[in-house]
Amino acid sequence: MSVEFFIAQRIYKDRGESRNISPPAIRVATISIAIGLAVMILSVAVVIGFKKEIREKVIGFGSHIQISNFELNQSYEMKPVAVSDTLMNDLQNRFNIQRVEPFATKPGIIKIAEDFQAVIFKGVDEHYNWDFFRSNLVKGTVLNISADSVLPDVIISQTIAEKLNLKLDDSFIAYFVQDQDQLRTRKFHIKGIYQTYFSDYDKIFVVLDIKQIRKLNQWDDDMVSGLELYLKDYNRLDATADSLYFELQMKKDRLDNTYLVRSVKQLKPEIFDWLGVLDVNVVIILALMLIVSGFSMISGLLIIILEKVSMIGTLKTLGQNNTSIRKIFLYLSAFLIGKGLLWGNLLAISLCLIQHYFGIIKLNPEIYYLTNVPIDISILSIVLINTGTLFVTLLMLIGPSYLVANISPAKTIRFE
């Protein structure tokens, strides 16, 4: 153990009993560190949780990557592509691709006696993964689609059900415009009702058997609106999408259609741009909290130095140089910062766990798409915030520690 570390440790342990050190100043600096750290951890946990929840809702309704017809129009009446088993197997066996699901969409109108609602019917097949809709079901069950028969059941949102006064097990008539001059009708049975609170999707999407859309459009069994690809690692989204785009742009299906590959960021840029703005807010909060914590510790360190001028004079008389004395006060600052970090972590993690399990702080789902404030605690982010806070705060204290060089032993040894 170095002499500097030993002296700093003694000062730290005796700070509560000594009259030569100001407990209120040290307490304020420590509390400032604790509160600042707690705010930083909470900010990061909330933003990460919010971005994760919104991202999962967008991907749940669609996918990470969508492959469709290159001759794309701006409506949900998408031109079909023919998907071969070879293409499906090739995509399924690729690195980072978890599953591949065909889909088909078609605009329609739900008509009841008193009202009507324009919606988008999304068809899925018997291999569709229902985890997303199952976790957001309010009533009923997901669809049990078979490869051998055409299922008349659908899943609608709570928003659509409330507007049209529909209930579970009710039936309704849907109208479809075919070839701009033909009107076709289909009768559907409500098997389940979901609610994600993502209004952009809840108010329009109805999920049904893909064979219903194929029959309406008179498509062959291998024809779909597109393929939805779900990835194993979201962080490799851009790389995977770019790789598929350049590889498939020169290929054609049996109908001589060219494939178009788009990621969820390209499909919904307004949502991901909005989520990107949240990162800027977090950076601003982190910077402000670091500045406040740093200046609080600078104030505390200056007070300690001024109250320990006699000790500084004595140490200089005994032969200690300025660098050695600065180390003493930096060690002491590290002890105080460490205590602040400890209490800050306990406070932040406790609040995060309370919100995560009990959802005390609520949100307006019509504005935020969520019913309560989401929390996602990342061990890595906590470690990085703690390390960054300790490093930046100590770095800010190096300058004020040079004050000891201006203290004269001849004057300070008599200082009271």
C-alpha positions in Angstrom: 0.0 0.0 0.0 1.4 3.4 -1.1 1.8 6.3 1.4 -0.7 8.4 -0.6 -3.4 5.7 -0.6 -2.9 5.1 3.2 -3.2 8.8 4.1 -6.3 9.2 1.8 -7.9 6.1 3.4 -7.3 7.6 6.9 -8.8 10.9 5.9 -11.8 9.1 4.4 -12.4 7.0 7.5 -11.9 9.9 9.9 -14.0 12.3 7.9 -17.1 11.9 10.2 -15.1 12.5 13.4 -12.7 15.2 12.3 -13.7 18.8 12.8 -11.3 19.9 10.1 -13.4 18.6 7.3 -16.8 19.7 6.2 -19.3 16.8 6.3 -22.1 18.8 4.6 -19.9 19.6 1.6 -18.8 16.0 1.2 -22.3 14.7 1.7 -23.7 17.1 -1.0 -20.9 16.0 -3.5 -21.6 12.3 -2.8 -25.4 12.7 -3.1 -24.8 14.6 -6.4 -22.8 11.7 -7.8 -25.5 9.2 -6.6 -28.4 11.1 -8.1 -26.5 11.9 -11.3 -25.6 8.2 -11.8 -29.2 7.1 -11.0 -30.6 9.5 -13.5 -28.2 8.3 -16.2 -28.9 4.6 -15.6 -32.7 5.3 -15.6 -32.5 7.4 -18.7 -30.6 4.7 -20.6 -32.8 1.9 -19.3 -36.0 3.7 -20.3 -34.8 4.7 -23.8 -33.4 1.2 -24.5 -36.7 -0.3 -23.2 -38.8 2.1 -25.2 -36.9 1.5 -28.4 -37.0 -2.3 -27.9 -40.8 -2.3 -27.3 -41.6 -0.1 -30.3 -39.2 -2.0 -32.5 -40.8 -5.3 -31.5 -44.2 -4.0 -32.3 -43.2 -2.8 -35.8 -41.3 -6.1 -36.5 -44.2 -8.1 -35.0 -46.6 -6.7 -37.6 -44.1 -7.2 -40.4 -40.5 -8.5 -40.2 -36.9 -7.5 -40.2 -36.6 -7.8 -44.0 -39.3 -7.9 -46.7 -38.8 -9.4 -50.1 -41.5 -8.3 -52.6 -42.1 -7.4 -56.3 -39.7 -4.8 -57.7 -42.7 -3.3 -59.6 -43.9 -1.8 -56.3 -46.9 0.5 -56.0 -47.7 2.7 -53.0 -50.7 0.7 -51.8 -51.3 -2.6 -50.0 -52.6 -4.1 -53.3 -49.1 -5.5 -54.0 -48.2 -7.2 -57.3 -47.4 -10.9 -56.6 -44.2 -12.8 -56.9 -43.8 -16.5 -57.4 -41.8 -18.2 -54.6 -40.1 -21.5 -55.4 -39.0 -24.1 -52.8 -35.4 -23.5 -53.9 -35.6 -19.9 -52.9 -37.3 -20.6 -49.7 -34.7 -23.2 -48.7 -31.8 -20.9 -49.7 -33.1 -18.1 -47.6 -33.9 -20.3 -44.6 -30.4 -21.8 -44.6 -28.6 -18.4 -44.7 -26.6 -17.0 -41.9 -28.5 -14.8 -39.4 -32.0 -15.7 -40.9 -34.2 -17.4 -38.3 -37.3 -18.0 -40.3 -39.0 -17.1 -43.6 -42.7 -16.5 -43.9 -44.8 -15.8 -47.0 -47.6 -13.2 -46.8 -50.2 -11.6 -48.9 -52.1 -8.3 -48.3 -55.3 -7.0 -49.8 -57.3 -3.8 -49.0 -61.0 -4.4 -48.1 -64.0 -2.9 -46.3 -65.7 -4.4 -43.3 -69.4 -3.5 -43.5 -72.0 -3.9 -40.8 -75.5 -2.5 -40.6 -74.6 0.8 -38.9 -71.0 1.5 -40.0 -68.0 0.4 -42.1 -64.2 0.4 -41.8 -61.5 0.2 -44.4 -58.9 -2.3 -43.4 -55.9 -4.3 -44.7 -56.3 -8.1 -44.8 -53.0 -9.8 -44.2 -52.8 -13.5 -45.2 -50.4 -15.9 -43.5 -49.9 -19.6 -44.0 -49.9 -22.7 -41.7 -46.2 -22.1 -40.8 -46.7 -18.6 -39.4 -45.2 -17.9 -36.0 -48.0 -16.6 -33.8 -45.9 -15.6 -30.8 -46.4 -11.8 -31.3 -50.2 -11.9 -31.7 -50.5 -14.5 -29.0 -48.8 -12.2 -26.5 -51.1 -9.4 -27.5 -54.4 -11.3 -27.6 -57.2 -9.7 -25.6 -59.8 -12.4 -26.3 -60.0 -15.7 -28.2 -57.2 -17.6 -29.8 -54.9 -17.4 -32.8 -55.8 -19.0 -36.1 -55.3 -22.8 -36.7 -54.5 -22.6 -40.4 -54.4 -25.9 -42.3 -52.7 -26.6 -45.6 -55.7 -28.6 -46.9 -58.6 -26.3 -46.3 -59.5 -22.6 -46.5 -60.1 -21.1 -43.0 -62.9 -18.5 -42.7 -61.6 -17.3 -39.3 -59.8 -13.9 -38.8 -58.1 -12.0 -36.0 -59.1 -8.3 -35.6 -57.9 -5.6 -33.3 -59.7 -4.2 -30.3 -59.8 -0.8 -32.0 -61.7 -2.2 -35.0 -63.9 -4.3 -32.8 -64.9 -1.3 -30.7 -65.5 1.0 -33.7 -67.8 -1.6 -35.4 -69.3 -3.0 -32.2 -68.0 -6.5 -33.0 -67.4 -9.2 -30.5 -65.6 -12.5 -30.3 -67.3 -15.2 -32.4 -69.2 -12.6 -34.4 -69.3 -12.7 -38.2 -69.1 -9.9 -40.7 -69.1 -9.3 -44.4 -66.0 -7.9 -46.1 -66.0 -6.2 -49.6 -63.1 -6.4 -52.0 -62.6 -4.5 -55.2 -61.2 -6.8 -57.9 -59.8 -5.5 -61.2 -61.3 -2.0 -60.5 -64.7 -3.0 -61.7 -65.7 -6.1 -59.8 -66.9 -6.2 -56.2 -66.5 -9.4 -54.3 -67.7 -10.3 -50.8 -66.6 -12.8 -48.2 -68.0 -13.7 -44.8 -65.5 -14.1 -41.9 -65.7 -15.3 -38.4 -63.9 -13.5 -35.5 -61.6 -16.1 -33.8 -59.5 -13.7 -31.8 -59.1 -10.0 -30.8 -55.7 -8.4 -30.3 -54.5 -5.1 -29.0 -50.9 -3.8 -29.3 -51.7 -0.1 -28.7 -49.8 0.7 -31.9 -52.6 2.6 -33.4 -51.0 2.9 -36.9 -51.4 -0.9 -37.2 -54.3 -1.7 -34.8 -56.8 0.4 -36.8 -56.2 -1.3 -40.1 -54.8 -4.9 -39.9 -56.9 -8.0 -40.0 -55.1 -11.4 -40.1 -56.5 -14.3 -42.0 -55.6 -17.4 -44.0 -53.4 -16.6 -47.0 -55.5 -18.9 -49.2 -58.4 -16.5 -48.9 -56.4 -13.8 -50.6 -55.1 -16.2 -53.3 -58.7 -17.2 -54.1 -59.8 -13.5 -54.4 -56.8 -12.6 -56.6 -56.9 -15.9 -58.5 -53.3 -16.6 -57.7 -51.4 -19.9 -57.9 -50.3 -21.6 -54.8 -46.8 -20.3 -55.1 -47.8 -16.7 -55.5 -47.6 -14.2 -52.6 -47.3 -10.5 -52.0 -43.9 -11.2 -50.5 -41.7 -12.9 -48.0 -41.0 -11.8 -44.5 -37.6 -12.6 -43.0 -36.9 -12.7 -39.3 -33.3 -12.4 -38.2 -31.4 -13.9 -35.3 -29.3 -10.8 -34.6 -31.0 -7.4 -35.1 -27.6 -5.6 -35.0 -26.7 -7.3 -38.4 -29.9 -6.0 -40.0 -28.3 -3.6 -42.5 -25.6 -6.0 -43.5 -28.0 -8.8 -44.1 -30.4 -6.6 -46.0 -27.7 -5.2 -48.2 -26.3 -8.7 -49.0 -29.7 -10.0 -50.0 -30.5 -6.9 -52.1 -27.4 -7.2 -54.3 -27.8 -10.9 -54.7 -31.5 -11.0 -55.5 -31.7 -7.9 -57.7 -30.5 -9.9 -60.7 -32.7 -12.9 -60.1 -36.3 -13.4 -61.5 -39.1 -15.6 -60.6 -41.0 -17.9 -63.0 -43.3 -14.9 -63.9 -40.2 -12.9 -64.9 -40.6 -10.6 -61.8 -37.6 -9.0 -60.2 -37.3 -9.1 -56.4 -37.1 -6.1 -54.2 -35.4 -6.4 -50.7 -36.1 -3.8 -48.0 -35.3 -3.7 -44.3 -37.8 -2.6 -41.7 -35.9 0.7 -41.4 -36.6 1.4 -45.1 -40.2 0.3 -44.8 -40.9 2.5 -41.7 -38.2 5.3 -41.8 -40.4 7.8 -39.9 -40.6 5.4 -36.8 -36.9 4.6 -36.8 -35.9 8.3 -37.3 -38.1 9.1 -34.3 -36.4 6.5 -32.2 -33.0 7.8 -33.3 -33.9 11.2 -31.9 -34.2 9.5 -28.4 -30.5 8.7 -28.6 -29.7 12.4 -28.8 -31.8 13.1 -25.8 -30.0 10.5 -23.8 -26.6 11.9 -24.8 -27.7 15.3 -23.6 -28.9 13.9 -20.3 -25.6 12.0 -19.8 -23.5 15.0 -20.5 -25.5 17.3 -18.2 -25.4 14.8 -15.3 -21.6 14.2 -15.8 -21.1 18.0 -15.7 -23.2 18.5 -12.6 -21.6 15.6 -10.8 -18.1 16.7 -11.8 -18.6 20.3 -10.6 -20.1 19.0 -7.3 -17.0 16.9 -6.7 -14.7 19.8 -7.7 -16.4 22.0 -5.0 -16.1 19.2 -2.5 -12.4 18.7 -3.3 -11.6 22.4 -3.0 -13.2 22.5 0.4 -11.2 19.5 1.5 -8.0 21.0 0.2 -8.7 24.3 1.9 -9.5 22.6 5.2 -6.4 20.4 5.0 -3.9 23.2 4.4 -2.1 22.5 7.7 -1.7 18.8 6.7 -0.5 19.8 3.3 2.1 22.2 4.8 3.3 19.4 7.2 3.6 16.9 4.4 5.6 19.3 2.3 7.9 20.0 5.3 8.5 16.3 5.6 9.5 16.1 2.0 6.4 15.1 0.1 6.2 16.7 -3.3 3.2 18.2 -5.0 2.5 15.1 -7.2 2.4 12.9 -4.1 0.0 15.2 -2.3 -2.2 15.5 -5.3 -2.5 11.7 -5.4 -3.8 11.8 -1.8 -6.7 14.0 -2.7 -7.4 12.2 -5.9 -7.5 8.9 -4.0 -9.8 10.5 -1.5 -12.0 11.8 -4.3 -12.1 8.3 -5.8 -13.4 6.9 -2.4 -16.1 9.5 -2.3 -17.1 9.0 -5.9 -17.2 5.2 -5.3 -19.6 5.7 -2.4 -21.8 7.9 -4.6 -21.7 5.3 -7.4 -22.7 2.5 -4.9 -25.7 4.4 -3.7 -26.6 5.6 -7.2 -26.5 2.0 -8.5 -28.7 0.8 -5.6 -31.2 3.6 -6.2 -31.4 3.2 -10.0 -31.6 -0.6 -10.0 -34.2 -0.6 -7.3 -36.4 1.9 -9.3 -35.8 -0.1 -12.5 -36.9 -3.3 -10.9 -40.0 -1.7 -9.3 -41.1 -0.2 -12.6 -40.3 -3.4 -14.6 -42.3 -5.7 -12.4 -45.1 -3.4 -11.2 -45.4 -0.8 -13.9 -46.2 2.0 -11.5 -45.5 4.9 -14.0 -48.2 4.8 -16.7 -48.2 6.2 -20.2 -51.0 7.3 -22.6 -51.0 4.5 -25.2 -52.5 6.8 -27.8 -49.4 8.9 -27.7 -46.6 6.6 -26.7 -48.0 3.2 -28.0 -47.3 1.7 -24.5 -49.4 1.5 -21.3 -46.5 2.0 -18.9 -42.8 3.2 -19.0 -40.7 0.3 -20.3 -37.5 -0.7 -18.7 -34.6 -2.7 -20.1 -31.7 -3.1 -17.7 -28.4 -3.8 -19.5 -25.5 -5.0 -17.4 -23.1 -3.7 -20.1 -24.7 -0.2 -20.1 -24.5 0.0 -16.2 -20.8 -1.0 -16.3 -20.1 1.6 -19.0 -22.0 4.4 -17.2 -20.2 3.6 -13.9 -16.8 3.4 -15.6 -17.4 6.6 -17.6 -18.6 8.5 -14.6 -15.6 7.5 -12.5 -13.2 8.3 -15.3 -14.7 11.7 -16.3 -15.2 12.9 -12.8 -11.6 12.0 -11.7 -10.4 13.7 -14.9 -12.2 16.9 -14.0 -10.6 16.8 -10.6 -7.0 16.7 -11.9 -7.0 20.5 -12.5 -8.3 21.6 -9.1 -5.8 19.2 -7.4 -3.0 21.4 -8.7 -4.1 23.9 -6.1 -1.8 22.2 -3.6 1.2 23.5 -5.5 0.3 27.0 -4.5 0.3 26.2 -0.8 3.4 27.4 1.0 4.6 25.2 3.9 5.9 28.2 5.9 2.5 29.8 6.0 0.2 26.8 6.1 1.9 25.0 9.0 0.6 27.7 11.3 -2.8 27.9 9.6 -5.8 27.3 11.8 
